[in-house]
Amino acid sequence: MKDIIIIGGGVAGLTAGMYAKRGGMDTLLFEKMFVGGQAATTYSIENYPGFVDPISGPDFAMKLESHARKFGLEILYDEVKEIVVDDKIKKVITEDKEYETKTIILAMGASPKMLGLDKEERFRGRGVSYCATCDGAFYKDKVTAVVGGGDTATEDALFLAQYASKVYLIHRRDQLRASKILQDRVLAHPKIEVLWDTVVESIIGEEQVEGISIKNLKTNTVSQLELDGFFIAIGIKPNNQLAVGKVDMTDDGFVIADETMATNVPGVFAVGDLRYKPVWQLVTAAADGAVGTLSAQRYIMENFE
């Protein structure tokens, strides 16, 4: 039986694994695809403490994995099919095997909601981004566009306007859903132009984003915008399939955990982008992982001899 099983090998999961092994816990981490999570798909990272020069997402992920393995973390590349959390001893079930554990740390992360455009996935990191605060500084004096109409989209537009020469905010309706103060700031900003009743039809470019094709829903007019950067801000969706019906969640499907990362189920913790919180960033994911493991250790000390 394991002390801790971590499900998910992103920044939060790997950090949790480091702390667990360093703390002497018998720990196993499951990752169904590749370690690093969303960070591994990012073109360049320059806002993680300690990395003065930008580092590519894949390189960052490899360094995290090497660091975790240095402490002896066992990583299994296998997909978890089910978790059983009703009893004191938890179970983690894969296609071929069942594992028992004293605690589970859920670290499955989240995925950005996509528009579903051709080239969208291929150009991710080459003009397509889902995180303005991560990538905005790369677009100094360039033309960008943000898709969305909520708080995140308007905040992204305002953030990008600090760097870009022009920011288009593209929204499919004739009014924004963002808070009044954000709407006022966007509408008053000289660098931001809102394109109402508009959707993106396609991405233009051969090797990277060179522009987009847009359509006005009221007039059916199709036109093109020349762009350097294209930011999609229509939300993120938690990878919560394993947790559905097991732990409490928000209406949007994010796992509810307190400041110790504990869910409503004793012995089950949630960390990283899967957890409902105000900010989803690499550095907050790492912090969650550390706190989650320390909380799991405390739980084990208090509940197991």
TISE-224963 format. One record per residue (C-alpha): x, y negated, z; residue in three letters. Coordinates in steps of 0.1 Angstrom, whole numbers, plus 5000, padded with zeros to 4 digits. Layout:
@X = X; Y = Y; Z = Z; type = ala
...
END
This chain:
@X = 5000; Y = 5000; Z = 5000; type = met
@X = 5012; Y = 4965; Z = 4991; type = lys
@X = 5012; Y = 4935; Z = 5014; type = asp
@X = 5004; Y = 4911; Z = 4986; type = ile
@X = 4992; Y = 4916; Z = 4950; type = ile
@X = 4993; Y = 4885; Z = 4928; type = ile
@X = 4972; Y = 4885; Z = 4896; type = ile
@X = 4986; Y = 4861; Z = 4871; type = gly
@X = 5021; Y = 4851; Z = 4861; type = gly
@X = 5018; Y = 4814; Z = 4856; type = gly
@X = 5036; Y = 4788; Z = 4876; type = val
@X = 5013; Y = 4793; Z = 4907; type = ala
@X = 5016; Y = 4831; Z = 4905; type = gly
@X = 5054; Y = 4832; Z = 4901; type = leu
@X = 5059; Y = 4807; Z = 4929; type = thr
@X = 5037; Y = 4828; Z = 4951; type = ala
@X = 5058; Y = 4858; Z = 4942; type = gly
@X = 5091; Y = 4840; Z = 4950; type = met
@X = 5078; Y = 4830; Z = 4984; type = tyr
@X = 5064; Y = 4864; Z = 4991; type = ala
@X = 5095; Y = 4883; Z = 4983; type = lys
@X = 5117; Y = 4858; Z = 5001; type = arg
@X = 5094; Y = 4862; Z = 5031; type = gly
@X = 5099; Y = 4900; Z = 5031; type = gly
@X = 5065; Y = 4909; Z = 5018; type = met
@X = 5060; Y = 4941; Z = 4997; type = asp
@X = 5047; Y = 4923; Z = 4966; type = thr
@X = 5035; Y = 4931; Z = 4931; type = leu
@X = 5025; Y = 4907; Z = 4904; type = leu
@X = 5003; Y = 4915; Z = 4874; type = phe
@X = 5005; Y = 4896; Z = 4841; type = glu
@X = 4985; Y = 4908; Z = 4811; type = lys
@X = 5003; Y = 4887; Z = 4784; type = met
@X = 5034; Y = 4866; Z = 4791; type = phe
@X = 5047; Y = 4848; Z = 4822; type = val
@X = 5045; Y = 4810; Z = 4824; type = gly
@X = 5009; Y = 4805; Z = 4817; type = gly
@X = 4999; Y = 4773; Z = 4800; type = gln
@X = 5034; Y = 4759; Z = 4807; type = ala
@X = 5049; Y = 4785; Z = 4784; type = ala
@X = 5029; Y = 4771; Z = 4754; type = thr
@X = 5040; Y = 4735; Z = 4761; type = thr
@X = 5064; Y = 4720; Z = 4736; type = tyr
@X = 5084; Y = 4700; Z = 4761; type = ser
@X = 5082; Y = 4694; Z = 4799; type = ile
@X = 5097; Y = 4663; Z = 4814; type = glu
@X = 5077; Y = 4657; Z = 4845; type = asn
@X = 5087; Y = 4686; Z = 4867; type = tyr
@X = 5109; Y = 4676; Z = 4896; type = pro
@X = 5146; Y = 4685; Z = 4892; type = gly
@X = 5146; Y = 4687; Z = 4854; type = phe
@X = 5162; Y = 4654; Z = 4844; type = val
@X = 5163; Y = 4663; Z = 4807; type = asp
@X = 5132; Y = 4677; Z = 4790; type = pro
@X = 5129; Y = 4715; Z = 4789; type = ile
@X = 5108; Y = 4735; Z = 4765; type = ser
@X = 5078; Y = 4754; Z = 4779; type = gly
@X = 5092; Y = 4788; Z = 4770; type = pro
@X = 5126; Y = 4780; Z = 4786; type = asp
@X = 5109; Y = 4767; Z = 4817; type = phe
@X = 5088; Y = 4800; Z = 4819; type = ala
@X = 5120; Y = 4821; Z = 4816; type = met
@X = 5137; Y = 4802; Z = 4843; type = lys
@X = 5107; Y = 4807; Z = 4866; type = leu
@X = 5106; Y = 4844; Z = 4859; type = glu
@X = 5144; Y = 4848; Z = 4865; type = ser
@X = 5141; Y = 4829; Z = 4897; type = his
@X = 5113; Y = 4852; Z = 4909; type = ala
@X = 5131; Y = 4883; Z = 4899; type = arg
@X = 5162; Y = 4871; Z = 4917; type = lys
@X = 5143; Y = 4877; Z = 4949; type = phe
@X = 5132; Y = 4912; Z = 4937; type = gly
@X = 5097; Y = 4904; Z = 4926; type = leu
@X = 5081; Y = 4933; Z = 4907; type = glu
@X = 5062; Y = 4922; Z = 4876; type = ile
@X = 5039; Y = 4946; Z = 4858; type = leu
@X = 5027; Y = 4937; Z = 4824; type = tyr
@X = 4993; Y = 4952; Z = 4826; type = asp
@X = 4957; Y = 4940; Z = 4826; type = glu
@X = 4937; Y = 4941; Z = 4858; type = val
@X = 4902; Y = 4954; Z = 4850; type = lys
@X = 4886; Y = 4950; Z = 4885; type = glu
@X = 4892; Y = 4940; Z = 4920; type = ile
@X = 4874; Y = 4954; Z = 4951; type = val
@X = 4874; Y = 4930; Z = 4980; type = val
@X = 4846; Y = 4942; Z = 5002; type = asp
@X = 4868; Y = 4960; Z = 5027; type = asp
@X = 4898; Y = 4951; Z = 5048; type = lys
@X = 4920; Y = 4970; Z = 5024; type = ile
@X = 4916; Y = 4955; Z = 4989; type = lys
@X = 4919; Y = 4974; Z = 4956; type = lys
@X = 4933; Y = 4962; Z = 4923; type = val
@X = 4923; Y = 4985; Z = 4894; type = ile
@X = 4940; Y = 4987; Z = 4860; type = thr
@X = 4931; Y = 5010; Z = 4831; type = glu
@X = 4953; Y = 5038; Z = 4844; type = asp
@X = 4958; Y = 5032; Z = 4881; type = lys
@X = 4943; Y = 5019; Z = 4914; type = glu
@X = 4965; Y = 4999; Z = 4938; type = tyr
@X = 4957; Y = 4992; Z = 4975; type = glu
@X = 4968; Y = 4959; Z = 4991; type = thr
@X = 4963; Y = 4939; Z = 5023; type = lys
@X = 4958; Y = 4907; Z = 5004; type = thr
@X = 4951; Y = 4894; Z = 4969; type = ile
@X = 4962; Y = 4861; Z = 4955; type = ile
@X = 4942; Y = 4851; Z = 4924; type = leu
@X = 4963; Y = 4831; Z = 4900; type = ala
@X = 4947; Y = 4838; Z = 4866; type = met
@X = 4948; Y = 4801; Z = 4857; type = gly
@X = 4926; Y = 4783; Z = 4832; type = ala
@X = 4925; Y = 4776; Z = 4795; type = ser
@X = 4918; Y = 4744; Z = 4777; type = pro
@X = 4885; Y = 4743; Z = 4759; type = lys
@X = 4893; Y = 4742; Z = 4722; type = met
@X = 4874; Y = 4726; Z = 4694; type = leu
@X = 4879; Y = 4758; Z = 4673; type = gly
@X = 4895; Y = 4740; Z = 4644; type = leu
@X = 4917; Y = 4756; Z = 4618; type = asp
@X = 4954; Y = 4749; Z = 4627; type = lys
@X = 4945; Y = 4739; Z = 4662; type = glu
@X = 4963; Y = 4767; Z = 4679; type = glu
@X = 4992; Y = 4767; Z = 4654; type = arg
@X = 4998; Y = 4730; Z = 4659; type = phe
@X = 4997; Y = 4731; Z = 4697; type = arg
@X = 5028; Y = 4713; Z = 4708; type = gly
@X = 5033; Y = 4699; Z = 4673; type = arg
@X = 5008; Y = 4671; Z = 4675; type = gly
@X = 4979; Y = 4689; Z = 4692; type = val
@X = 4979; Y = 4686; Z = 4730; type = ser
@X = 4954; Y = 4692; Z = 4758; type = tyr
@X = 4973; Y = 4671; Z = 4784; type = cys
@X = 4979; Y = 4634; Z = 4779; type = ala
@X = 4998; Y = 4630; Z = 4811; type = thr
@X = 5021; Y = 4658; Z = 4801; type = cys
@X = 5028; Y = 4647; Z = 4765; type = asp
@X = 5018; Y = 4610; Z = 4762; type = gly
@X = 5053; Y = 4596; Z = 4765; type = ala
@X = 5063; Y = 4614; Z = 4733; type = phe
@X = 5040; Y = 4591; Z = 4714; type = tyr
@X = 5055; Y = 4557; Z = 4721; type = lys
@X = 5045; Y = 4532; Z = 4693; type = asp
@X = 5026; Y = 4560; Z = 4675; type = lys
@X = 4990; Y = 4565; Z = 4665; type = val
@X = 4970; Y = 4589; Z = 4686; type = thr
@X = 4934; Y = 4601; Z = 4690; type = ala
@X = 4915; Y = 4616; Z = 4719; type = val
@X = 4884; Y = 4638; Z = 4716; type = val
@X = 4858; Y = 4637; Z = 4744; type = gly
@X = 4836; Y = 4614; Z = 4762; type = gly
@X = 4840; Y = 4622; Z = 4799; type = gly
@X = 4863; Y = 4609; Z = 4827; type = asp
@X = 4892; Y = 4630; Z = 4814; type = thr
@X = 4889; Y = 4617; Z = 4779; type = ala
@X = 4887; Y = 4581; Z = 4789; type = thr
@X = 4915; Y = 4585; Z = 4814; type = glu
@X = 4936; Y = 4601; Z = 4787; type = asp
@X = 4929; Y = 4573; Z = 4763; type = ala
@X = 4939; Y = 4547; Z = 4788; type = leu
@X = 4970; Y = 4566; Z = 4797; type = phe
@X = 4980; Y = 4570; Z = 4761; type = leu
@X = 4975; Y = 4533; Z = 4755; type = ala
@X = 5005; Y = 4526; Z = 4777; type = gln
@X = 5027; Y = 4542; Z = 4750; type = tyr
@X = 5009; Y = 4545; Z = 4717; type = ala
@X = 5004; Y = 4516; Z = 4693; type = ser
@X = 4968; Y = 4527; Z = 4687; type = lys
@X = 4944; Y = 4551; Z = 4704; type = val
@X = 4911; Y = 4564; Z = 4688; type = tyr
@X = 4886; Y = 4578; Z = 4712; type = leu
@X = 4863; Y = 4601; Z = 4693; type = ile
@X = 4829; Y = 4610; Z = 4708; type = his
@X = 4801; Y = 4629; Z = 4693; type = arg
@X = 4774; Y = 4608; Z = 4710; type = arg
@X = 4766; Y = 4571; Z = 4711; type = asp
@X = 4775; Y = 4565; Z = 4747; type = gln
@X = 4803; Y = 4578; Z = 4770; type = leu
@X = 4797; Y = 4602; Z = 4799; type = arg
@X = 4826; Y = 4587; Z = 4819; type = ala
@X = 4822; Y = 4566; Z = 4850; type = ser
@X = 4812; Y = 4530; Z = 4844; type = lys
@X = 4846; Y = 4516; Z = 4855; type = ile
@X = 4864; Y = 4538; Z = 4830; type = leu
@X = 4840; Y = 4530; Z = 4802; type = gln
@X = 4845; Y = 4493; Z = 4809; type = asp
@X = 4883; Y = 4496; Z = 4808; type = arg
@X = 4882; Y = 4516; Z = 4776; type = val
@X = 4858; Y = 4493; Z = 4758; type = leu
@X = 4879; Y = 4463; Z = 4768; type = ala
@X = 4913; Y = 4477; Z = 4759; type = his
@X = 4928; Y = 4461; Z = 4728; type = pro
@X = 4946; Y = 4493; Z = 4717; type = lys
@X = 4916; Y = 4516; Z = 4720; type = ile
@X = 4889; Y = 4520; Z = 4693; type = glu
@X = 4859; Y = 4542; Z = 4701; type = val
@X = 4845; Y = 4561; Z = 4671; type = leu
@X = 4808; Y = 4568; Z = 4681; type = trp
@X = 4787; Y = 4597; Z = 4668; type = asp
@X = 4818; Y = 4613; Z = 4653; type = thr
@X = 4832; Y = 4648; Z = 4652; type = val
@X = 4865; Y = 4662; Z = 4640; type = val
@X = 4861; Y = 4684; Z = 4609; type = glu
@X = 4897; Y = 4695; Z = 4604; type = ser
@X = 4934; Y = 4689; Z = 4611; type = ile
@X = 4956; Y = 4675; Z = 4583; type = ile
@X = 4992; Y = 4685; Z = 4580; type = gly
@X = 5015; Y = 4713; Z = 4569; type = glu
@X = 5040; Y = 4717; Z = 4597; type = glu
@X = 5026; Y = 4693; Z = 4623; type = gln
@X = 4997; Y = 4669; Z = 4628; type = val
@X = 4996; Y = 4642; Z = 4601; type = glu
@X = 4960; Y = 4633; Z = 4605; type = gly
@X = 4924; Y = 4645; Z = 4610; type = ile
@X = 4892; Y = 4646; Z = 4589; type = ser
@X = 4862; Y = 4632; Z = 4608; type = ile
@X = 4825; Y = 4630; Z = 4601; type = lys
@X = 4799; Y = 4605; Z = 4613; type = asn
@X = 4769; Y = 4625; Z = 4625; type = leu
@X = 4744; Y = 4597; Z = 4617; type = lys
@X = 4756; Y = 4588; Z = 4582; type = thr
@X = 4773; Y = 4621; Z = 4573; type = asn
@X = 4802; Y = 4601; Z = 4560; type = thr
@X = 4835; Y = 4620; Z = 4560; type = val
@X = 4868; Y = 4601; Z = 4563; type = ser
@X = 4904; Y = 4607; Z = 4573; type = gln
@X = 4926; Y = 4592; Z = 4601; type = leu
@X = 4964; Y = 4592; Z = 4599; type = glu
@X = 4977; Y = 4603; Z = 4633; type = leu
@X = 5008; Y = 4614; Z = 4650; type = asp
@X = 4991; Y = 4629; Z = 4681; type = gly
@X = 4957; Y = 4645; Z = 4686; type = phe
@X = 4946; Y = 4651; Z = 4722; type = phe
@X = 4916; Y = 4673; Z = 4730; type = ile
@X = 4899; Y = 4665; Z = 4763; type = ala
@X = 4867; Y = 4684; Z = 4764; type = ile
@X = 4876; Y = 4702; Z = 4796; type = gly
@X = 4892; Y = 4734; Z = 4808; type = ile
@X = 4877; Y = 4768; Z = 4815; type = lys
@X = 4889; Y = 4790; Z = 4844; type = pro
@X = 4900; Y = 4825; Z = 4836; type = asn
@X = 4876; Y = 4837; Z = 4863; type = asn
@X = 4863; Y = 4870; Z = 4849; type = gln
@X = 4878; Y = 4891; Z = 4877; type = leu
@X = 4865; Y = 4868; Z = 4904; type = ala
@X = 4829; Y = 4865; Z = 4892; type = val
@X = 4806; Y = 4879; Z = 4920; type = gly
@X = 4836; Y = 4885; Z = 4943; type = lys
@X = 4843; Y = 4850; Z = 4957; type = val
@X = 4825; Y = 4817; Z = 4958; type = asp
@X = 4828; Y = 4794; Z = 4928; type = met
@X = 4816; Y = 4760; Z = 4916; type = thr
@X = 4789; Y = 4757; Z = 4890; type = asp
@X = 4818; Y = 4753; Z = 4864; type = asp
@X = 4833; Y = 4786; Z = 4875; type = gly
@X = 4863; Y = 4774; Z = 4894; type = phe
@X = 4871; Y = 4794; Z = 4926; type = val
@X = 4865; Y = 4775; Z = 4958; type = ile
@X = 4894; Y = 4777; Z = 4982; type = ala
@X = 4903; Y = 4755; Z = 5011; type = asp
@X = 4936; Y = 4737; Z = 5017; type = glu
@X = 4952; Y = 4770; Z = 5028; type = thr
@X = 4941; Y = 4785; Z = 4995; type = met
@X = 4918; Y = 4809; Z = 5013; type = ala
@X = 4885; Y = 4818; Z = 4996; type = thr
@X = 4854; Y = 4828; Z = 5015; type = asn
@X = 4865; Y = 4864; Z = 5014; type = val
@X = 4891; Y = 4872; Z = 5042; type = pro
@X = 4924; Y = 4883; Z = 5026; type = gly
@X = 4917; Y = 4868; Z = 4992; type = val
@X = 4934; Y = 4836; Z = 4982; type = phe
@X = 4932; Y = 4815; Z = 4950; type = ala
@X = 4960; Y = 4793; Z = 4936; type = val
@X = 4967; Y = 4771; Z = 4906; type = gly
@X = 4943; Y = 4761; Z = 4878; type = asp
@X = 4918; Y = 4787; Z = 4887; type = leu
@X = 4911; Y = 4768; Z = 4919; type = arg
@X = 4888; Y = 4738; Z = 4920; type = tyr
@X = 4909; Y = 4707; Z = 4928; type = lys
@X = 4913; Y = 4671; Z = 4917; type = pro
@X = 4945; Y = 4675; Z = 4897; type = val
@X = 4958; Y = 4704; Z = 4875; type = trp
@X = 4995; Y = 4700; Z = 4870; type = gln
@X = 5026; Y = 4722; Z = 4870; type = leu
@X = 5038; Y = 4707; Z = 4903; type = val
@X = 5004; Y = 4712; Z = 4920; type = thr
@X = 5003; Y = 4748; Z = 4907; type = ala
@X = 5037; Y = 4755; Z = 4923; type = ala
@X = 5025; Y = 4739; Z = 4956; type = ala
@X = 4994; Y = 4761; Z = 4956; type = asp
@X = 5015; Y = 4792; Z = 4951; type = gly
@X = 5037; Y = 4784; Z = 4981; type = ala
@X = 5008; Y = 4776; Z = 5003; type = val
@X = 4988; Y = 4806; Z = 4992; type = gly
@X = 5016; Y = 4830; Z = 5000; type = thr
@X = 5024; Y = 4815; Z = 5034; type = leu
@X = 4987; Y = 4817; Z = 5042; type = ser
@X = 4986; Y = 4854; Z = 5031; type = ala
@X = 5016; Y = 4862; Z = 5053; type = gln
@X = 4998; Y = 4846; Z = 5083; type = arg
@X = 4967; Y = 4865; Z = 5075; type = tyr
@X = 4986; Y = 4898; Z = 5074; type = ile
@X = 5004; Y = 4890; Z = 5107; type = met
@X = 4970; Y = 4883; Z = 5124; type = glu
@X = 4951; Y = 4912; Z = 5110; type = asn
@X = 4975; Y = 4941; Z = 5105; type = phe
@X = 4999; Y = 4957; Z = 5130; type = glu
END
